[in-house]
Structure formats: structure tokens, C-alpha cells
Amino acid sequence: MAAVLGDNAFRPTVDKLVLEDKTVINFWYKLPDELLVHQINEIVTFGDLEGLKKVEIVTGGDHGGGRFRMGLKLLFRFTQKESISKMFEIANVSHSSDDIDIINKTVLNKIVKSFEKISEGGRFIVVGKEALELFFSATTRDAESVVVDVPLHLHVHGDLKFFAQVLGRNGMSSSWCMWCKNHPSEWRSLYQEQHGMNVEVQNLWTIQEQLRYVEKINRKELKNPKDKKGIVSSPLIPFIQPQDYIFPLLHFEIGAVNNVLDSLRNFVEDQVEIISDTEKVARNRVITADVAYTRLKDSVQEAHATVAIQQLRLQKAGLSQTLRQRGLTEERIGSLVAERRQIDERIAALQAQKESLEKELGQKRKSLSDARKELKKIQSDKTKIDLPTVAGIENIFLNYSISPAAYHGGKLNGVDCREVMAKEAPLFNDIQQLLLLVRHPEWSSEDIARSRMTIENVIKVHKDICTTLDIISSKL
């Protein structure tokens, strides 16, 4: 081990978790507070610390390639010189799924507790010159030997799924925001440049506000999804505020650009290309099945979030305990037994309702999957001859060295998305010119005018995205 890690390496804790189905999950982790204390002399020297203004620690997690990994980035910010940074991998879980329960049981819970120690101290204190010692709170033995004593701040980085998992939003509707409480219909942007104002402070989430919502949900004061605002459970990292979750700029770029291009392709296939009646019917089936599945899914998520069954079971346990008491009259015993029977009936009814919803959801999911497979088969059987305009647009992208990545689900990856944004003016101009040359046998002059307007709107949306990204980048 020493030959691989080095004599002064901080060795990980290695363990495994065996699931009920006998699946073995191997994992390892390094506690951040112990890692940094151990490695401080490998990270910086006494001379490096001159002019240090503050220290920031960024952590986060991501799943890919059958593993969940967590990292730590240590940033030294100076008053007059470039920052110094150091990165560490602090956890690794070998599992095909990014199930948050498994991640929490294996590494996350331990990592969070370690970061909490760092957060509670809130300081980055270095003692000594020849051999540096690191502390996270002002409890050093010899204040005269302190070399550095600066504030320390924690941030979280990752994709939106990881944010949802650790912020108590696992399984929520993806339309809700991680940072503000605005309803999706009220969204404009995180920063309303046109009005010169930020989102109102009272609409921004805090950990304390999230916990208050969880309490209200548990007390059944909030039942509708629009009232819960995406809150499902308590945050797993209660000492890092949502405002310290770094906006995932690259993931936003990938999602936004691909959404625009998907909309453009859908428009071309629906309005420009000539599609068969069979495909039209198949598309309508997908839309109908998707709407039915989404509506029922919201109902099932609400049923899962309710605590009614748990509360009834607690009431039943209390009644059973009371029945074991001595000296109860027959009338009292009969009343308690009847009350317990009623609770059993209510539990059975709620459980049956829940199981019925889940069964129906499974059927809706299968219907949607079948409809999508049918449509996909119809579309995959098409050739470029059947889709001349789509093929022409693909060729335009290839002329700009931009092509979908097979490993990215057929979507553009981050590099290509940034190429689209960098070359959006000539790229979309070429696409517009191609589309305006198309003549559809069923088009009227009004259809052509609507087509031109749609193309211009797509270009405008893309420009708005680029502008929004510039605004967000300036705020990071």
C-alpha cells in the first residue's frame, strides 16, 4: 500500500455493504477534516500562506461508470496573488445505481459529519512554520505560533440530481428550483436583468425554511404539490445553505442547448417534413400516455410522502400498550379494541389505495413505454430520403464540426454545446436559410409566415440562453 500511496499518504477507510439480495457494494472514503489536517504540509508551505485572505472548500458527488464518487477542492484566496487549489477524491462507491439511501449508508453520512466539524469551527488556522499544523477552530494551544487565521467557507458542487438528493428533494418534480420558492409558472430567470432586480429575498430558500416546510408536511398542513414547492424531506447537509450550492453551469448549458435543438427538430419533423398518418397517430398516443402517466405519478408521489399510515401505526401501538395495563374495565377494553380495529381498517384502506395507485402507475408507465417504442420504431425505419430537411440540418452541424455523442444519449455533449453557443450566429443563419427554401405541398402563405416566425423565435430563445449564461457566469 505504501508503495502505491506514498509514505505520507492519507489512507482511505475501506469497507463493504451487503444488501438484502446479497449484493455486495464495495466502497472507501476519507474523512475531510482528518485528510486536510494530515496533508497540510503536502498541500502548502509556510511561504505559500503569505497574504492569505480566506479559504473555501468545495465538495460534491457524481455517478458514472458504475461508481459514485465524491471530491473535495481546497481553494486558498489571496489579496494580491493567484489562488492556490488542491483536489482530492474523498469517496468512491462501486454500485450501478445512484440510490441516495445506499450512498448515505456507505459514505455520505460519514463525510457529512466530518464536514460538519469543519463548518462548526469556521476558521482555517495554521500553526508553526517548519512543520505546519492545521486547526478549524480557535482552540489552539499557543496563539503566538499562529501563522494564519482566516475565515473558511463551504460550498457544494454537482449536477441538479445530486443537489436534489442532498437538499431533501429526491423524487420531486424537476420543474421546481433549488434556490427559490417561485412557482414554475413564475420563472423568468435567476436574475431579472430586464428589471434590474434580483429574485426577492423572501422567496429564496434557506435550510431553516426548508425544515419548517418539512414540519408542515409531516403535520399534513401542506398536501398539494404546489404548496410543498418540491420539498420532500429534511436536507442531508443541514449546515450548508442553498445559496452556497454552486450553479451547475455546464449542465445547464447542455440541457438548455439540447432542449432548443430538440424543439427545432420537433418543429421541422412536425411542420416541415411530410410525415405519414401512421406516425401522426403514434405521436398522439405518446402525448396522451405521457400526460396520463405524469398526472398519476404526481398523485403517487404525494401518497408516498404522506405520513398518515405511520401516524396510524403509532396510534395503534399506543392503544396496544394501553390494553396491557392492569385494572381496565371491560367497557374500556371493548372501546380500545374497537378503536384499534377501526385503525386497522383505515391502515388497510390507505395501504390498498397506495398499492392500487402504484399498480395503475405501472400500467401507465408500460403504456407510455409501449407508445414510445412504437413511435421510435416508425421513426427509426425512416431514411434520410424521408427526412431531407433534418438531414440537411445535420449536415450543417457537421460543417461546423458539431455532432451528437453516442455515449451522451444521442445528444450534444458539453464541448459541442459550447461550440453551438460560440457559433450561433452563422450556424442558425445557415439553418434559417435552409428552412426558408423548403416548400411544403400543404403549406399556405400563412403557414410559411408562421414557419419564419418559429425559426426566428428559436434563434431568439437561443440568444436569450447565451445572454442568461453570461449573466450567471458573472455572478459565480
Summary of the structure (lengths in Angstrom):
residues: 476
radius of gyration: 28.5
end to end distance: 40.0
largest distance: 92.7
contacts: 1286
relative contact order: 0.07
helix: 56%
strand: 16%
